[in-house]
Amino acid sequence: MGRMKEDYRSLTGPEKAGILMLSLGEEYSSKLFAMMDDQEIKELSQIMAGLGAISSSIVERLFVEFADQISSTGSLIGSHESTERLLMKTLPKDRVEAIMEEIRGPAGRTMWDKLGNVNEQVLANYLKNEYPQTVAVVLSKIKPDHGSRVLGLLPENFAMEVIMRMLRMESVQKEVLDGVERTLRTEFMSNLARTQRRDAHEMMADIFNSLDRNTESRFMSALEERNRESAERIKALMFTFEDLVRIDSSGVQTLLRHVEKDKLALGLKGASDTVKDLFFKNMSERAGKMLREDMEALGPVRLREVDEAQSSIVALAKELANSNQIVISEGREEDEFVY
């Protein structure tokens, strides 16, 4: 269970709405849900499911704010289960299942669609602890290219057991298939959704990274006035073009092999000498000379174009880090991180 929410000032509007719905109880909240469209229900349900523990003082302050003069006598627990029970009082079962499925796991119409959106390493780590026959059923239901990657990540002896069962497998009984699907839904997908829930500051750091320089500066200044602590956390999480200096020589050379040369020339036009030197010292003399000529040939360029080029290079660096092709260091020998 997450840490109990006790700071009323940190609550967002949607969180307040979620707490209010949980506080009202099934009879009254069901009437409100009936007046909402699917998207509103989906968004509010996601908030409710992630609230965790809410102190009674928060509930009391919330109702005072809404001028209802009502307080709660205890704590509320916002969870997938309580949210689902609440929705079931108002909406048809199939509609509730569709909403909860989207909250709990990766997008997809069926369980097998959803598994297709799960990283193969994550799926392999889960399946290696299952029976080979179960894994054979799963691999037979997902797309062959995804299944092949998962199979390649399983321990060799275990993978061979799975292969032998797939070769001998005839049509799978519906009861068996339903059982596997039910297990995946309750044990794997719900846990995956919880573990993949992103920190709000990480999400905002990614958004700020994608803004142009002027907009980012404007929003950051406004955020510093309203919530300096959040602004500082976002700054610490942001990865900018200047942060490329945190990549070692081997990583820079890998990045150079993947980056589009015209974007590199454009991005370096607005870079510091430190970042320019980082790239030039990891290139051959001939390649460096050609890049300098390309930069000079560009002449004056719009700042927005430079920002866009730099953003695409930063995004590429993150992709390479995600696939473990490069490492982005925090700058401390004992501490390294990968996006």
WOZI-V151640 format. One record per residue. RES is the residue in one letter. PSI is psi in whole degrees, 0 to 359 (none if undefined). D_FIRST is the distance of its C-alpha to the first C-alpha in Angstrom with 2 decimals. Layout:
BEGIN
res->{RES;RES}
psi->{PSI;PSI}
d_first->{D_FIRST;D_FIRST}
END
This chain:
BEGIN
res->{M;G;R;M;K;E;D;Y;R;S;L;T;G;P;E;K;A;G;I;L;M;L;S;L;G;E;E;Y;S;S;K;L;F;A;M;M;D;D;Q;E;I;K;E;L;S;Q;I;M;A;G;L;G;A;I;S;S;S;I;V;E;R;L;F;V;E;F;A;D;Q;I;S;S;T;G;S;L;I;G;S;H;E;S;T;E;R;L;L;M;K;T;L;P;K;D;R;V;E;A;I;M;E;E;I;R;G;P;A;G;R;T;M;W;D;K;L;G;N;V;N;E;Q;V;L;A;N;Y;L;K;N;E;Y;P;Q;T;V;A;V;V;L;S;K;I;K;P;D;H;G;S;R;V;L;G;L;L;P;E;N;F;A;M;E;V;I;M;R;M;L;R;M;E;S;V;Q;K;E;V;L;D;G;V;E;R;T;L;R;T;E;F;M;S;N;L;A;R;T;Q;R;R;D;A;H;E;M;M;A;D;I;F;N;S;L;D;R;N;T;E;S;R;F;M;S;A;L;E;E;R;N;R;E;S;A;E;R;I;K;A;L;M;F;T;F;E;D;L;V;R;I;D;S;S;G;V;Q;T;L;L;R;H;V;E;K;D;K;L;A;L;G;L;K;G;A;S;D;T;V;K;D;L;F;F;K;N;M;S;E;R;A;G;K;M;L;R;E;D;M;E;A;L;G;P;V;R;L;R;E;V;D;E;A;Q;S;S;I;V;A;L;A;K;E;L;A;N;S;N;Q;I;V;I;S;E;G;R;E;E;D;E;F;V;Y}
psi->{139;170;138;134;121;349;101;326;336;351;139;167;310;323;320;319;319;316;319;316;318;325;327;335;170;320;311;322;328;324;324;318;323;340;358;157;174;318;319;318;318;313;316;324;321;319;313;317;338;7;324;213;139;123;155;330;325;314;317;314;324;314;328;316;322;7;29;345;42;139;158;150;353;193;155;149;116;114;172;319;313;324;317;318;319;317;325;338;341;322;158;151;316;326;319;316;321;318;314;326;320;326;318;325;178;155;149;144;322;170;324;327;317;318;330;341;3;133;135;327;319;314;319;320;327;314;334;346;4;171;144;324;321;316;322;319;314;312;334;343;337;171;142;319;322;317;323;322;321;314;320;342;352;153;141;312;319;319;321;322;319;316;315;322;326;324;326;355;129;199;134;131;144;323;320;315;317;322;316;316;319;318;315;321;315;323;324;305;320;319;322;317;320;318;337;1;125;146;138;325;325;317;316;327;319;320;315;324;330;352;154;165;315;316;317;313;320;313;320;320;318;321;322;326;324;319;88;324;315;321;317;322;319;317;318;330;342;144;113;176;323;337;355;342;347;3;136;175;317;319;321;320;323;316;319;328;338;336;146;130;324;326;325;315;318;316;321;343;325;16;163;163;327;315;321;314;324;316;316;323;347;17;158;160;320;315;321;320;318;321;318;320;321;319;318;322;337;331;202;135;153;142;323;321;321;315;317;318;316;321;320;325;320;316;320;318;320;320;316;325;321;325;13;25;335;162;131;116;150;352;357;139;323;358;117;149;155;133;none}
d_first->{0.00;3.79;6.69;8.45;11.35;14.52;17.13;18.95;21.34;18.93;18.07;20.03;22.23;20.34;17.05;19.23;20.69;17.41;16.44;20.03;19.99;17.03;18.84;22.16;21.34;22.71;26.39;26.58;23.97;25.73;28.93;27.48;26.09;29.56;31.08;29.05;29.96;27.91;26.95;25.77;23.70;22.23;21.37;19.91;17.90;16.35;15.38;14.01;11.92;10.21;9.92;6.43;7.32;11.05;13.33;16.55;18.69;17.51;18.41;21.67;22.64;22.01;24.33;26.83;26.94;27.71;30.33;29.10;28.85;25.97;22.96;20.00;19.97;16.28;12.87;12.01;9.09;9.99;9.48;12.25;13.31;13.85;15.55;17.68;18.76;19.82;21.77;23.44;25.07;26.87;27.42;29.07;27.00;28.17;27.27;23.69;23.38;24.82;22.43;19.26;20.79;21.23;17.66;16.28;18.80;21.87;24.79;27.29;29.06;28.60;26.29;29.04;29.28;25.60;26.07;28.97;26.71;24.48;25.63;27.86;26.37;22.86;24.48;26.74;24.03;22.44;25.86;27.33;25.33;26.67;30.12;32.94;33.96;30.56;30.71;34.29;33.34;30.69;33.17;35.86;33.93;32.82;35.35;37.69;37.19;33.39;33.85;36.35;34.03;31.30;34.02;35.29;31.99;31.77;33.41;37.12;37.76;34.76;35.82;39.31;38.03;36.27;39.50;41.64;39.52;39.64;43.43;43.79;41.39;43.08;41.66;38.15;37.90;35.85;33.86;32.93;32.02;29.88;28.07;27.38;26.27;23.93;22.34;22.01;20.49;17.78;17.07;18.06;17.98;14.55;13.10;15.63;14.69;11.07;12.57;15.43;13.90;16.06;15.77;17.96;20.25;20.95;21.89;24.13;25.69;26.78;28.21;30.03;31.41;33.08;34.73;38.32;39.08;40.26;37.40;34.81;36.64;36.87;33.22;32.14;34.58;33.31;29.66;30.76;32.32;29.27;26.44;27.84;24.57;23.33;26.86;26.89;23.62;25.07;28.38;26.86;25.20;28.34;30.74;34.28;37.68;38.51;35.52;37.39;39.03;35.91;37.06;39.50;42.98;42.11;39.29;41.64;44.24;41.79;40.89;44.63;45.23;42.81;43.36;45.99;48.89;49.61;46.04;46.18;49.48;48.18;44.91;46.83;49.19;46.64;45.10;45.71;48.31;45.62;43.96;47.42;48.49;45.37;46.47;50.20;50.08;48.28;50.96;54.51;57.24;58.44;55.03;54.40;57.79;57.16;53.81;55.52;58.24;55.73;54.05;57.46;58.53;55.63;57.17;55.31;52.01;49.66;46.60;44.48;45.84;45.00;41.42;41.04;42.54;40.33;37.16;38.21;38.85;35.47;33.82;35.98;34.97;31.26;32.11;34.08;31.30;28.84;31.40;31.87;35.46;35.13;32.94;32.08;31.88;30.34;33.58;32.56;33.90;30.80;28.47;28.78;26.55;27.04;26.10}
END
